[in-house]
């Protein structure tokens, strides 16, 4: 288990995650502009969430397309 921390408006939030997933989360958070070392603005967190929501929607659309394609066989 690995601890992942994020500070938002002066309050620090910590969660324990499995090592591999923690590394993925840390990389994704940093790529989204979130800082693990300093305080973050809520707008940056919102943008990171929206980026993940968009990615999730794209995956769902791809899965639906694959299902439709496979049903045609």
C-alpha positions as CSV (number, residue, x, y, z in Angstrom):
1,X,0.0,0.0,0.0
2,X,1.1,3.5,-0.8
3,X,-0.1,6.8,0.6
4,X,-1.3,9.4,-1.9
5,X,-1.8,12.9,-0.6
6,X,-3.4,16.0,-2.1
7,X,-3.9,19.5,-0.6
8,X,-6.9,21.5,-1.5
9,X,-7.6,24.9,0.0
10,X,-5.3,24.3,2.9
11,X,-6.7,20.9,3.8
12,X,-4.7,17.8,3.2
13,X,-6.4,14.6,2.0
14,X,-4.7,11.2,2.2
15,X,-5.6,7.8,0.9
16,X,-3.9,4.4,0.9
17,X,-3.8,2.7,-2.5
18,X,-2.3,-0.4,-3.9
19,X,1.2,0.3,-5.2
20,X,0.6,0.0,-8.9
21,X,-2.7,1.9,-8.8
22,X,-1.1,4.6,-6.6
23,X,1.6,5.1,-9.3
24,X,-1.0,5.4,-12.0
25,X,-3.0,7.9,-9.9
26,X,0.1,10.0,-9.1
27,X,1.1,10.2,-12.7
28,X,-2.4,11.0,-13.9
29,X,-2.8,13.7,-11.2
30,X,0.5,15.4,-12.1
31,X,-0.3,15.2,-15.8
32,X,-3.6,17.0,-15.1
33,X,-1.8,19.8,-13.4
34,X,-2.4,18.8,-9.8
35,X,0.5,19.2,-7.4
36,X,1.2,16.7,-4.7
37,X,3.7,19.0,-2.9
38,X,1.7,22.3,-2.7
39,X,-1.8,23.5,-2.2
40,X,-4.2,23.2,-5.2
41,X,-7.0,25.4,-6.4
42,X,-10.4,23.7,-6.7
43,X,-10.5,24.7,-10.4
44,X,-7.5,22.5,-11.1
45,X,-9.2,19.6,-9.4
46,X,-12.4,20.2,-11.4
47,X,-10.4,20.3,-14.7
48,X,-8.7,17.0,-13.7
49,X,-12.1,15.4,-13.0
50,X,-13.5,16.6,-16.3
51,X,-10.5,15.2,-18.2
52,X,-11.1,11.8,-16.5
53,X,-14.8,12.0,-17.2
54,X,-14.1,12.7,-20.9
55,X,-11.6,9.8,-21.0
56,X,-14.2,7.5,-19.4
57,X,-16.9,8.5,-21.9
58,X,-14.5,7.8,-24.8
59,X,-13.8,4.3,-23.4
60,X,-17.5,3.6,-23.0
61,X,-18.1,4.7,-26.6
62,X,-15.3,2.4,-27.8
63,X,-16.6,-0.5,-25.9
64,X,-20.1,0.0,-27.3
65,X,-18.7,0.1,-30.8
66,X,-16.8,-3.1,-30.2
67,X,-19.9,-4.8,-28.8
68,X,-22.0,-3.6,-31.8
69,X,-19.2,-4.9,-34.2
70,X,-19.0,-8.3,-32.4
71,X,-22.8,-8.7,-32.4
72,X,-22.7,-8.4,-36.2
73,X,-20.6,-11.6,-36.5
